[in-house]
Amino acid sequence: MRPVRLMKVFVTRRIPPEGRAALARAADCEVEQWDSDEPIPDKELERGVAGAHGLLCVLSDRVDKRLLDVAGANLKVISTLSVGVDHLALDEIKKRGIRVGYTPDVLTDATAELAVSLLLSTCRRLPEAIEEVKNGGWTSWKPLWLCGHGLTHSTVGIIGLGRIGQAIARRLKPFGVQRFLYTGRQPRPENAAEFQAEFVSTPELAAQSDFIVVACSLTPATKGLCNKDFFQKMKETAVFVNISRGDVVNQDDLYQALASGQIAAAGLDVTTPEPLPTNHPLLTLKNCVILPHIGSATHRTRNNMSLLAANNLLAGLRGEPMPSELKL
């Protein structure tokens, strides 16, 4: 009896236990993992992917033409531990007939929770307040000290009313938001009905919103969407939050808007680059709250993401329908 030929799988990062266990149970696969929480060096990535049938990667791994050439003709499936796919050279991947799995839905709730947390931390100036407690700035109760902006009777604008955008609106509604606006490629009345959200142009959303949350995908149309013109249209009291991708925002323009008082504050869970250099001008501003891309960072969500990514990979390698396949 001829021995069964194992399919080679390379995993670019240490992943949560449920995904690891699913791969370990796959008797038809030989799995190698870069066993670190830190990014894999380019040379190690190239060594690992060469001749692989399947690749399980994360959003900081750039899968471009060069890496695909190194991988060679064996590569049949790429499974990414993310809902975003802007790190993948999709045109090149499609040309080669490689299937792609991703992880939508399972991170929606966690990301929406983080967006609301970031919005509240930013508009109510929580990081500033914590720092004042620690550095002795808290001397007494003061009527005007550390006043921020509240959500009651406000207008919230959401750029991208997809799964995550809707989940954010659903969580903000009980805070007494008076009006929801949204913008995107086209009206989505079926998504907007629950919140009676109004479809408006991007300039209208900027001008009318008290709070703006960016929850769209990064595409050529959205790259640099939030720039000087956008921030100039915003209210001086408005708060800007980005949980999508850093490249949707022109960070130099955002810095100028914040430093000059053109807008009140900003909260970012995503930046360009990631990690943001510690000497970046945005980090000098008290009215800018920056988190290290932790939108999906709950134990349950990351485990679910890793299991879905593993199941996508295994299904693709076996020629079966993937639980979540990106249609190219």
Salt bridges, closest charged atoms under 4 A:
ASP28 OD2 - ARG318 NE 2.84
GLU32 OE2 - ARG47 NH2 2.68
ASP35 OD1 - ARG14 NE 2.95
ASP37 OD2 - ARG14 NH1 3.38
GLU44 OE1 - ARG47 NE 3.15
GLU46 OE2 - ARG66 NH1 2.18
ASP61 OD1 - ARG13 NH2 3.87
ASP69 OD2 - LYS65 NZ 3.10
ASP69 OD1 - ARG96 NH2 2.61
ASP86 OD1 - ARG245 NE 3.01
GLU92 OE1 - LYS95 NZ 3.38
GLU92 OE2 - ARG96 NH2 2.98
ASP105 OD1 - ARG163 NE 3.27
ASP109 OD1 - ARG171 NH2 3.05
GLU128 OE2 - ARG125 NE 2.93
GLU194 OE2 - ARG170 NE 2.81
GLU198 OE2 - ARG179 NE 2.78
ASP210 OD1 - LYS235 NZ 2.91
GLU274 OE1 - HIS293 ND1 2.85
GLU325 OE1 - ARG99 NH2 2.85
GLU325 OE1 - LYS327 NZ 3.91
